[in-house]
């Protein structure tokens, strides 16, 4: 997943969010989410990272809903 791909989605898997936005490893991403450094939402049994607050915190424009 690229940064542009992530910015087009409302949520992404935690490892992808950590890697794309912060350069973290898989384990580092889950630790950051557990601490609350990566905002998350539970969808059924899955926990996903929420892109909008991450993009806002980093000063990035998110493109959710825009066509490719």
mmCIF file of the N, C-alpha and C atoms, coordinates in Angstrom:
data_MODEL
# 
_entry.id   MODEL 
# 
loop_
_atom_site.group_PDB 
_atom_site.id 
_atom_site.type_symbol 
_atom_site.label_atom_id 
_atom_site.label_alt_id 
_atom_site.label_comp_id 
_atom_site.label_asym_id 
_atom_site.label_entity_id 
_atom_site.label_seq_id 
_atom_site.pdbx_PDB_ins_code 
_atom_site.Cartn_x 
_atom_site.Cartn_y 
_atom_site.Cartn_z 
_atom_site.occupancy 
_atom_site.B_iso_or_equiv 
_atom_site.pdbx_formal_charge 
_atom_site.auth_seq_id 
_atom_site.auth_comp_id 
_atom_site.auth_asym_id 
_atom_site.auth_atom_id 
_atom_site.pdbx_PDB_model_num 
ATOM 1   N N  . UNK A 1 1  ? 0.852   -1.177 0.000   1.00 0.00 ? 1  UNK A N  1 
ATOM 2   C CA . UNK A 1 1  ? 0.000   0.000  0.000   1.00 0.00 ? 1  UNK A CA 1 
ATOM 3   C C  . UNK A 1 1  ? 0.897   1.240  0.000   1.00 0.00 ? 1  UNK A C  1 
ATOM 4   N N  . UNK A 1 2  ? 0.523   2.195  -0.851  1.00 0.00 ? 2  UNK A N  1 
ATOM 5   C CA . UNK A 1 2  ? 1.264   3.451  -0.926  1.00 0.00 ? 2  UNK A CA 1 
ATOM 6   C C  . UNK A 1 2  ? 0.552   4.517  -0.093  1.00 0.00 ? 2  UNK A C  1 
ATOM 7   N N  . UNK A 1 3  ? 1.215   5.629  0.099   1.00 0.00 ? 3  UNK A N  1 
ATOM 8   C CA . UNK A 1 3  ? 0.618   6.748  0.823   1.00 0.00 ? 3  UNK A CA 1 
ATOM 9   C C  . UNK A 1 3  ? -0.645  7.218  0.114   1.00 0.00 ? 3  UNK A C  1 
ATOM 10  N N  . UNK A 1 4  ? -0.611  7.341  -1.205  1.00 0.00 ? 4  UNK A N  1 
ATOM 11  C CA . UNK A 1 4  ? -1.790  7.776  -1.965  1.00 0.00 ? 4  UNK A CA 1 
ATOM 12  C C  . UNK A 1 4  ? -2.945  6.793  -1.806  1.00 0.00 ? 4  UNK A C  1 
ATOM 13  N N  . UNK A 1 5  ? -2.636  5.492  -1.832  1.00 0.00 ? 5  UNK A N  1 
ATOM 14  C CA . UNK A 1 5  ? -3.686  4.475  -1.615  1.00 0.00 ? 5  UNK A CA 1 
ATOM 15  C C  . UNK A 1 5  ? -4.327  4.669  -0.246  1.00 0.00 ? 5  UNK A C  1 
ATOM 16  N N  . UNK A 1 6  ? -3.507  4.844  0.764   1.00 0.00 ? 6  UNK A N  1 
ATOM 17  C CA . UNK A 1 6  ? -4.013  4.987  2.135   1.00 0.00 ? 6  UNK A CA 1 
ATOM 18  C C  . UNK A 1 6  ? -4.873  6.237  2.276   1.00 0.00 ? 6  UNK A C  1 
ATOM 19  N N  . UNK A 1 7  ? -4.476  7.318  1.632   1.00 0.00 ? 7  UNK A N  1 
ATOM 20  C CA . UNK A 1 7  ? -5.214  8.574  1.753   1.00 0.00 ? 7  UNK A CA 1 
ATOM 21  C C  . UNK A 1 7  ? -6.572  8.533  1.048   1.00 0.00 ? 7  UNK A C  1 
ATOM 22  N N  . UNK A 1 8  ? -6.799  7.532  0.211   1.00 0.00 ? 8  UNK A N  1 
ATOM 23  C CA . UNK A 1 8  ? -8.085  7.387  -0.478  1.00 0.00 ? 8  UNK A CA 1 
ATOM 24  C C  . UNK A 1 8  ? -9.072  6.516  0.294   1.00 0.00 ? 8  UNK A C  1 
ATOM 25  N N  . UNK A 1 9  ? -8.651  5.957  1.420   1.00 0.00 ? 9  UNK A N  1 
ATOM 26  C CA . UNK A 1 9  ? -9.505  5.041  2.183   1.00 0.00 ? 9  UNK A CA 1 
ATOM 27  C C  . UNK A 1 9  ? -9.827  5.630  3.554   1.00 0.00 ? 9  UNK A C  1 
ATOM 28  N N  . UNK A 1 10 ? -11.006 5.319  4.092   1.00 0.00 ? 10 UNK A N  1 
ATOM 29  C CA . UNK A 1 10 ? -11.346 5.824  5.426   1.00 0.00 ? 10 UNK A CA 1 
ATOM 30  C C  . UNK A 1 10 ? -10.581 5.098  6.534   1.00 0.00 ? 10 UNK A C  1 
ATOM 31  N N  . UNK A 1 11 ? -10.315 3.811  6.321   1.00 0.00 ? 11 UNK A N  1 
ATOM 32  C CA . UNK A 1 11 ? -9.553  3.025  7.291   1.00 0.00 ? 11 UNK A CA 1 
ATOM 33  C C  . UNK A 1 11 ? -8.557  2.140  6.555   1.00 0.00 ? 11 UNK A C  1 
ATOM 34  N N  . UNK A 1 12 ? -7.484  1.785  7.247   1.00 0.00 ? 12 UNK A N  1 
ATOM 35  C CA . UNK A 1 12 ? -6.484  0.866  6.698   1.00 0.00 ? 12 UNK A CA 1 
ATOM 36  C C  . UNK A 1 12 ? -6.044  -0.072 7.815   1.00 0.00 ? 12 UNK A C  1 
ATOM 37  N N  . UNK A 1 13 ? -5.516  -1.238 7.469   1.00 0.00 ? 13 UNK A N  1 
ATOM 38  C CA . UNK A 1 13 ? -4.990  -2.121 8.506   1.00 0.00 ? 13 UNK A CA 1 
ATOM 39  C C  . UNK A 1 13 ? -3.888  -1.426 9.313   1.00 0.00 ? 13 UNK A C  1 
ATOM 40  N N  . UNK A 1 14 ? -3.821  -1.725 10.581  1.00 0.00 ? 14 UNK A N  1 
ATOM 41  C CA . UNK A 1 14 ? -2.860  -1.081 11.473  1.00 0.00 ? 14 UNK A CA 1 
ATOM 42  C C  . UNK A 1 14 ? -1.414  -1.212 10.975  1.00 0.00 ? 14 UNK A C  1 
ATOM 43  N N  . UNK A 1 15 ? -0.972  -2.397 10.548  1.00 0.00 ? 15 UNK A N  1 
ATOM 44  C CA . UNK A 1 15 ? 0.419   -2.481 10.073  1.00 0.00 ? 15 UNK A CA 1 
ATOM 45  C C  . UNK A 1 15 ? 0.693   -1.577 8.874   1.00 0.00 ? 15 UNK A C  1 
ATOM 46  N N  . UNK A 1 16 ? -0.301  -1.437 7.975   1.00 0.00 ? 16 UNK A N  1 
ATOM 47  C CA . UNK A 1 16 ? -0.128  -0.551 6.820   1.00 0.00 ? 16 UNK A CA 1 
ATOM 48  C C  . UNK A 1 16 ? -0.044  0.909  7.257   1.00 0.00 ? 16 UNK A C  1 
ATOM 49  N N  . UNK A 1 17 ? -0.901  1.308  8.179   1.00 0.00 ? 17 UNK A N  1 
ATOM 50  C CA . UNK A 1 17 ? -0.870  2.691  8.674   1.00 0.00 ? 17 UNK A CA 1 
ATOM 51  C C  . UNK A 1 17 ? 0.477   3.004  9.320   1.00 0.00 ? 17 UNK A C  1 
ATOM 52  N N  . UNK A 1 18 ? 0.947   2.113  10.162  1.00 0.00 ? 18 UNK A N  1 
ATOM 53  C CA . UNK A 1 18 ? 2.234   2.338  10.824  1.00 0.00 ? 18 UNK A CA 1 
ATOM 54  C C  . UNK A 1 18 ? 3.379   2.452  9.844   1.00 0.00 ? 18 UNK A C  1 
ATOM 55  N N  . UNK A 1 19 ? 3.376   1.575  8.842   1.00 0.00 ? 19 UNK A N  1 
ATOM 56  C CA . UNK A 1 19 ? 4.463   1.573  7.861   1.00 0.00 ? 19 UNK A CA 1 
ATOM 57  C C  . UNK A 1 19 ? 4.406   2.804  6.960   1.00 0.00 ? 19 UNK A C  1 
ATOM 58  N N  . UNK A 1 20 ? 3.217   3.073  6.393   1.00 0.00 ? 20 UNK A N  1 
ATOM 59  C CA . UNK A 1 20 ? 3.073   4.151  5.413   1.00 0.00 ? 20 UNK A CA 1 
ATOM 60  C C  . UNK A 1 20 ? 3.224   5.533  6.038   1.00 0.00 ? 20 UNK A C  1 
ATOM 61  N N  . UNK A 1 21 ? 2.573   5.756  7.166   1.00 0.00 ? 21 UNK A N  1 
ATOM 62  C CA . UNK A 1 21 ? 2.570   7.094  7.756   1.00 0.00 ? 21 UNK A CA 1 
ATOM 63  C C  . UNK A 1 21 ? 3.742   7.358  8.689   1.00 0.00 ? 21 UNK A C  1 
ATOM 64  N N  . UNK A 1 22 ? 4.250   6.332  9.360   1.00 0.00 ? 22 UNK A N  1 
ATOM 65  C CA . UNK A 1 22 ? 5.267   6.551  10.389  1.00 0.00 ? 22 UNK A CA 1 
ATOM 66  C C  . UNK A 1 22 ? 6.549   5.757  10.202  1.00 0.00 ? 22 UNK A C  1 
ATOM 67  N N  . UNK A 1 23 ? 6.606   4.854  9.228   1.00 0.00 ? 23 UNK A N  1 
ATOM 68  C CA . UNK A 1 23 ? 7.808   4.059  9.013   1.00 0.00 ? 23 UNK A CA 1 
ATOM 69  C C  . UNK A 1 23 ? 8.035   3.008  10.087  1.00 0.00 ? 23 UNK A C  1 
ATOM 70  N N  . UNK A 1 24 ? 6.959   2.504  10.688  1.00 0.00 ? 24 UNK A N  1 
ATOM 71  C CA . UNK A 1 24 ? 7.066   1.533  11.773  1.00 0.00 ? 24 UNK A CA 1 
ATOM 72  C C  . UNK A 1 24 ? 6.997   0.101  11.260  1.00 0.00 ? 24 UNK A C  1 
ATOM 73  N N  . UNK A 1 25 ? 7.544   -0.797 12.027  1.00 0.00 ? 25 UNK A N  1 
ATOM 74  C CA . UNK A 1 25 ? 7.409   -2.225 11.748  1.00 0.00 ? 25 UNK A CA 1 
ATOM 75  C C  . UNK A 1 25 ? 5.998   -2.675 12.113  1.00 0.00 ? 25 UNK A C  1 
ATOM 76  N N  . UNK A 1 26 ? 5.675   -3.921 11.792  1.00 0.00 ? 26 UNK A N  1 
ATOM 77  C CA . UNK A 1 26 ? 4.360   -4.482 12.139  1.00 0.00 ? 26 UNK A CA 1 
ATOM 78  C C  . UNK A 1 26 ? 4.133   -4.417 13.646  1.00 0.00 ? 26 UNK A C  1 
ATOM 79  N N  . UNK A 1 27 ? 5.104   -4.915 14.423  1.00 0.00 ? 27 UNK A N  1 
ATOM 80  C CA . UNK A 1 27 ? 4.959   -4.909 15.878  1.00 0.00 ? 27 UNK A CA 1 
ATOM 81  C C  . UNK A 1 27 ? 4.915   -3.485 16.426  1.00 0.00 ? 27 UNK A C  1 
ATOM 82  N N  . UNK A 1 28 ? 5.750   -2.618 15.880  1.00 0.00 ? 28 UNK A N  1 
ATOM 83  C CA . UNK A 1 28 ? 5.750   -1.222 16.308  1.00 0.00 ? 28 UNK A CA 1 
ATOM 84  C C  . UNK A 1 28 ? 4.426   -0.536 16.035  1.00 0.00 ? 28 UNK A C  1 
ATOM 85  N N  . UNK A 1 29 ? 3.797   -0.908 14.915  1.00 0.00 ? 29 UNK A N  1 
ATOM 86  C CA . UNK A 1 29 ? 2.495   -0.345 14.558  1.00 0.00 ? 29 UNK A CA 1 
ATOM 87  C C  . UNK A 1 29 ? 1.432   -0.750 15.569  1.00 0.00 ? 29 UNK A C  1 
ATOM 88  N N  . UNK A 1 30 ? 1.408   -2.036 15.919  1.00 0.00 ? 30 UNK A N  1 
ATOM 89  C CA . UNK A 1 30 ? 0.422   -2.496 16.902  1.00 0.00 ? 30 UNK A CA 1 
ATOM 90  C C  . UNK A 1 30 ? 0.676   -1.882 18.281  1.00 0.00 ? 30 UNK A C  1 
ATOM 91  N N  . UNK A 1 31 ? 1.924   -1.705 18.642  1.00 0.00 ? 31 UNK A N  1 
ATOM 92  C CA . UNK A 1 31 ? 2.239   -1.064 19.930  1.00 0.00 ? 31 UNK A CA 1 
ATOM 93  C C  . UNK A 1 31 ? 1.772   0.390  19.932  1.00 0.00 ? 31 UNK A C  1 
ATOM 94  N N  . UNK A 1 32 ? 2.006   1.096  18.832  1.00 0.00 ? 32 UNK A N  1 
ATOM 95  C CA . UNK A 1 32 ? 1.567   2.490  18.727  1.00 0.00 ? 32 UNK A CA 1 
ATOM 96  C C  . UNK A 1 32 ? 0.047   2.587  18.804  1.00 0.00 ? 32 UNK A C  1 
ATOM 97  N N  . UNK A 1 33 ? -0.648  1.654  18.165  1.00 0.00 ? 33 UNK A N  1 
ATOM 98  C CA . UNK A 1 33 ? -2.115  1.642  18.232  1.00 0.00 ? 33 UNK A CA 1 
ATOM 99  C C  . UNK A 1 33 ? -2.584  1.352  19.655  1.00 0.00 ? 33 UNK A C  1 
ATOM 100 N N  . UNK A 1 34 ? -1.911  0.427  20.312  1.00 0.00 ? 34 UNK A N  1 
ATOM 101 C CA . UNK A 1 34 ? -2.273  0.079  21.696  1.00 0.00 ? 34 UNK A CA 1 
ATOM 102 C C  . UNK A 1 34 ? -2.102  1.283  22.634  1.00 0.00 ? 34 UNK A C  1 
ATOM 103 N N  . UNK A 1 35 ? -1.058  2.097  22.401  1.00 0.00 ? 35 UNK A N  1 
ATOM 104 C CA . UNK A 1 35 ? -0.817  3.300  23.205  1.00 0.00 ? 35 UNK A CA 1 
ATOM 105 C C  . UNK A 1 35 ? -1.770  4.434  22.852  1.00 0.00 ? 35 UNK A C  1 
ATOM 106 N N  . UNK A 1 36 ? -2.433  4.324  21.695  1.00 0.00 ? 36 UNK A N  1 
ATOM 107 C CA . UNK A 1 36 ? -3.328  5.386  21.246  1.00 0.00 ? 36 UNK A CA 1 
ATOM 108 C C  . UNK A 1 36 ? -2.661  6.370  20.304  1.00 0.00 ? 36 UNK A C  1 
ATOM 109 N N  . UNK A 1 37 ? -1.428  6.101  19.909  1.00 0.00 ? 37 UNK A N  1 
ATOM 110 C CA . UNK A 1 37 ? -0.722  6.991  18.985  1.00 0.00 ? 37 UNK A CA 1 
ATOM 111 C C  . UNK A 1 37 ? -1.258  6.880  17.558  1.00 0.00 ? 37 UNK A C  1 
ATOM 112 N N  . UNK A 1 38 ? -1.814  5.729  17.219  1.00 0.00 ? 38 UNK A N  1 
ATOM 113 C CA . UNK A 1 38 ? -2.497  5.537  15.938  1.00 0.00 ? 38 UNK A CA 1 
ATOM 114 C C  . UNK A 1 38 ? -3.980  5.379  16.273  1.00 0.00 ? 38 UNK A C  1 
ATOM 115 N N  . UNK A 1 39 ? -4.829  6.321  15.803  1.00 0.00 ? 39 UNK A N  1 
ATOM 116 C CA . UNK A 1 39 ? -6.266  6.230  16.105  1.00 0.00 ? 39 UNK A CA 1 
ATOM 117 C C  . UNK A 1 39 ? -6.873  5.003  15.429  1.00 0.00 ? 39 UNK A C  1 
ATOM 118 N N  . UNK A 1 40 ? -7.711  4.296  16.157  1.00 0.00 ? 40 UNK A N  1 
ATOM 119 C CA . UNK A 1 40 ? -8.300  3.067  15.634  1.00 0.00 ? 40 UNK A CA 1 
ATOM 120 C C  . UNK A 1 40 ? -9.808  3.039  15.835  1.00 0.00 ? 40 UNK A C  1 
ATOM 121 N N  . UNK A 1 41 ? -10.440 2.130  15.109  1.00 0.00 ? 41 UNK A N  1 
ATOM 122 C CA . UNK A 1 41 ? -11.861 1.854  15.247  1.00 0.00 ? 41 UNK A CA 1 
ATOM 123 C C  . UNK A 1 41 ? -12.038 0.343  15.120  1.00 0.00 ? 41 UNK A C  1 
ATOM 124 N N  . UNK A 1 42 ? -12.934 -0.198 15.924  1.00 0.00 ? 42 UNK A N  1 
ATOM 125 C CA . UNK A 1 42 ? -13.235 -1.632 15.840  1.00 0.00 ? 42 UNK A CA 1 
ATOM 126 C C  . UNK A 1 42 ? -14.401 -1.811 14.881  1.00 0.00 ? 42 UNK A C  1 
ATOM 127 N N  . UNK A 1 43 ? -14.209 -2.688 13.899  1.00 0.00 ? 43 UNK A N  1 
ATOM 128 C CA . UNK A 1 43 ? -15.242 -3.026 12.932  1.00 0.00 ? 43 UNK A CA 1 
ATOM 129 C C  . UNK A 1 43 ? -15.434 -4.538 13.040  1.00 0.00 ? 43 UNK A C  1 
ATOM 130 N N  . UNK A 1 44 ? -16.469 -4.941 13.761  1.00 0.00 ? 44 UNK A N  1 
ATOM 131 C CA . UNK A 1 44 ? -16.646 -6.365 14.040  1.00 0.00 ? 44 UNK A CA 1 
ATOM 132 C C  . UNK A 1 44 ? -15.490 -6.860 14.892  1.00 0.00 ? 44 UNK A C  1 
ATOM 133 N N  . UNK A 1 45 ? -14.780 -7.838 14.385  1.00 0.00 ? 45 UNK A N  1 
ATOM 134 C CA . UNK A 1 45 ? -13.624 -8.383 15.111  1.00 0.00 ? 45 UNK A CA 1 
ATOM 135 C C  . UNK A 1 45 ? -12.312 -7.713 14.714  1.00 0.00 ? 45 UNK A C  1 
ATOM 136 N N  . UNK A 1 46 ? -12.355 -6.876 13.675  1.00 0.00 ? 46 UNK A N  1 
ATOM 137 C CA . UNK A 1 46 ? -11.143 -6.221 13.189  1.00 0.00 ? 46 UNK A CA 1 
ATOM 138 C C  . UNK A 1 46 ? -10.949 -4.866 13.857  1.00 0.00 ? 46 UNK A C  1 
ATOM 139 N N  . UNK A 1 47 ? -9.701  -4.504 14.047  1.00 0.00 ? 47 UNK A N  1 
ATOM 140 C CA . UNK A 1 47 ? -9.356  -3.163 14.501  1.00 0.00 ? 47 UNK A CA 1 
ATOM 141 C C  . UNK A 1 47 ? -8.573  -2.513 13.368  1.00 0.00 ? 47 UNK A C  1 
ATOM 142 N N  . UNK A 1 48 ? -9.071  -1.372 12.907  1.00 0.00 ? 48 UNK A N  1 
ATOM 143 C CA . UNK A 1 48 ? -8.475  -0.683 11.765  1.00 0.00 ? 48 UNK A CA 1 
ATOM 144 C C  . UNK A 1 48 ? -8.004  0.706  12.185  1.00 0.00 ? 48 UNK A C  1 
ATOM 145 N N  . UNK A 1 49 ? -7.000  1.207  11.492  1.00 0.00 ? 49 UNK A N  1 
ATOM 146 C CA . UNK A 1 49 ? -6.525  2.572  11.717  1.00 0.00 ? 49 UNK A CA 1 
ATOM 147 C C  . UNK A 1 49 ? -7.410  3.533  10.935  1.00 0.00 ? 49 UNK A C  1 
ATOM 148 N N  . UNK A 1 50 ? -7.741  4.669  11.539  1.00 0.00 ? 50 UNK A N  1 
ATOM 149 C CA . UNK A 1 50 ? -8.595  5.679  10.913  1.00 0.00 ? 50 UNK A CA 1 
ATOM 150 C C  . UNK A 1 50 ? -7.690  6.709  10.236  1.00 0.00 ? 50 UNK A C  1 
ATOM 151 N N  . UNK A 1 51 ? -7.846  6.865  8.928   1.00 0.00 ? 51 UNK A N  1 
ATOM 152 C CA . UNK A 1 51 ? -6.927  7.681  8.128   1.00 0.00 ? 51 UNK A CA 1 
ATOM 153 C C  . UNK A 1 51 ? -7.077  9.184  8.368   1.00 0.00 ? 51 UNK A C  1 
ATOM 154 N N  . UNK A 1 52 ? -8.293  9.704  8.438   1.00 0.00 ? 52 UNK A N  1 
ATOM 155 C CA . UNK A 1 52 ? -8.505  11.160 8.518   1.00 0.00 ? 52 UNK A CA 1 
ATOM 156 C C  . UNK A 1 52 ? -7.731  11.814 9.667   1.00 0.00 ? 52 UNK A C  1 
ATOM 157 N N  . UNK A 1 53 ? -7.819  11.321 10.910  1.00 0.00 ? 53 UNK A N  1 
ATOM 158 C CA . UNK A 1 53 ? -7.074  11.989 11.977  1.00 0.00 ? 53 UNK A CA 1 
ATOM 159 C C  . UNK A 1 53 ? -5.552  11.849 11.827  1.00 0.00 ? 53 UNK A C  1 
ATOM 160 N N  . UNK A 1 54 ? -5.105  10.751 11.247  1.00 0.00 ? 54 UNK A N  1 
ATOM 161 C CA . UNK A 1 54 ? -3.659  10.589 11.021  1.00 0.00 ? 54 UNK A CA 1 
ATOM 162 C C  . UNK A 1 54 ? -3.199  11.612 9.993   1.00 0.00 ? 54 UNK A C  1 
ATOM 163 N N  . UNK A 1 55 ? -3.941  11.713 8.881   1.00 0.00 ? 55 UNK A N  1 
ATOM 164 C CA . UNK A 1 55 ? -3.586  12.672 7.832   1.00 0.00 ? 55 UNK A CA 1 
ATOM 165 C C  . UNK A 1 55 ? -3.608  14.101 8.360   1.00 0.00 ? 55 UNK A C  1 
ATOM 166 N N  . UNK A 1 56 ? -4.616  14.424 9.156   1.00 0.00 ? 56 UNK A N  1 
ATOM 167 C CA . UNK A 1 56 ? -4.716  15.772 9.725   1.00 0.00 ? 56 UNK A CA 1 
ATOM 168 C C  . UNK A 1 56 ? -3.532  16.065 10.644  1.00 0.00 ? 56 UNK A C  1 
ATOM 169 N N  . UNK A 1 57 ? -3.189  15.110 11.492  1.00 0.00 ? 57 UNK A N  1 
ATOM 170 C CA . UNK A 1 57 ? -2.070  15.280 12.416  1.00 0.00 ? 57 UNK A CA 1 
ATOM 171 C C  . UNK A 1 57 ? -0.759  15.517 11.658  1.00 0.00 ? 57 UNK A C  1 
ATOM 172 N N  . UNK A 1 58 ? -0.608  14.850 10.515  1.00 0.00 ? 58 UNK A N  1 
ATOM 173 C CA . UNK A 1 58 ? 0.627   14.959 9.741   1.00 0.00 ? 58 UNK A CA 1 
ATOM 174 C C  . UNK A 1 58 ? 0.573   16.063 8.691   1.00 0.00 ? 58 UNK A C  1 
ATOM 175 N N  . UNK A 1 59 ? -0.556  16.774 8.607   1.00 0.00 ? 59 UNK A N  1 
ATOM 176 C CA . UNK A 1 59 ? -0.687  17.862 7.637   1.00 0.00 ? 59 UNK A CA 1 
ATOM 177 C C  . UNK A 1 59 ? -0.852  17.378 6.213   1.00 0.00 ? 59 UNK A C  1 
ATOM 178 N N  . UNK A 1 60 ? -1.448  16.197 6.040   1.00 0.00 ? 60 UNK A N  1 
ATOM 179 C CA . UNK A 1 60 ? -1.678  15.636 4.714   1.00 0.00 ? 60 UNK A CA 1 
ATOM 180 C C  . UNK A 1 60 ? -3.138  15.802 4.337   1.00 0.00 ? 60 UNK A C  1 
ATOM 181 N N  . UNK A 1 61 ? -3.393  15.918 3.051   1.00 0.00 ? 61 UNK A N  1 
ATOM 182 C CA . UNK A 1 61 ? -4.777  16.017 2.556   1.00 0.00 ? 61 UNK A CA 1 
ATOM 183 C C  . UNK A 1 61 ? -5.251  14.620 2.231   1.00 0.00 ? 61 UNK A C  1 
ATOM 184 N N  . UNK A 1 62 ? -6.342  14.183 2.847   1.00 0.00 ? 62 UNK A N  1 
ATOM 185 C CA . UNK A 1 62 ? -6.870  12.867 2.518   1.00 0.00 ? 62 UNK A CA 1 
ATOM 186 C C  . UNK A 1 62 ? -7.876  12.997 1.386   1.00 0.00 ? 62 UNK A C  1 
ATOM 187 N N  . UNK A 1 63 ? -7.931  11.993 0.538   1.00 0.00 ? 63 UNK A N  1 
ATOM 188 C CA . UNK A 1 63 ? -8.736  12.019 -0.690  1.00 0.00 ? 63 UNK A CA 1 
ATOM 189 C C  . UNK A 1 63 ? -9.862  11.010 -0.627  1.00 0.00 ? 63 UNK A C  1 
ATOM 190 N N  . UNK A 1 64 ? -10.400 10.723 0.542   1.00 0.00 ? 64 UNK A N  1 
ATOM 191 C CA . UNK A 1 64 ? -11.440 9.712  0.670   1.00 0.00 ? 64 UNK A CA 1 
ATOM 192 C C  . UNK A 1 64 ? -12.582 9.993  -0.275  1.00 0.00 ? 64 UNK A C  1 
ATOM 193 N N  . UNK A 1 65 ? -12.938 8.981  -1.046  1.00 0.00 ? 65 UNK A N  1 
ATOM 194 C CA . UNK A 1 65 ? -14.068 9.084  -1.950  1.00 0.00 ? 65 UNK A CA 1 
ATOM 195 C C  . UNK A 1 65 ? -13.741 9.661  -3.323  1.00 0.00 ? 65 UNK A C  1 
ATOM 196 N N  . UNK A 1 66 ? -12.521 10.107 -3.549  1.00 0.00 ? 66 UNK A N  1 
ATOM 197 C CA . UNK A 1 66 ? -12.151 10.632 -4.860  1.00 0.00 ? 66 UNK A CA 1 
ATOM 198 C C  . UNK A 1 66 ? -11.828 9.496  -5.804  1.00 0.00 ? 66 UNK A C  1 
ATOM 199 N N  . UNK A 1 67 ? -12.188 9.649  -7.051  1.00 0.00 ? 67 UNK A N  1 
ATOM 200 C CA . UNK A 1 67 ? -11.913 8.621  -8.061  1.00 0.00 ? 67 UNK A CA 1 
ATOM 201 C C  . UNK A 1 67 ? -10.422 8.583  -8.382  1.00 0.00 ? 67 UNK A C  1 
ATOM 202 N N  . UNK A 1 68 ? -9.979  7.423  -8.850  1.00 0.00 ? 68 UNK A N  1 
ATOM 203 C CA . UNK A 1 68 ? -8.564  7.274  -9.247  1.00 0.00 ? 68 UNK A CA 1 
ATOM 204 C C  . UNK A 1 68 ? -8.258  8.050  -10.499 1.00 0.00 ? 68 UNK A C  1 
# 
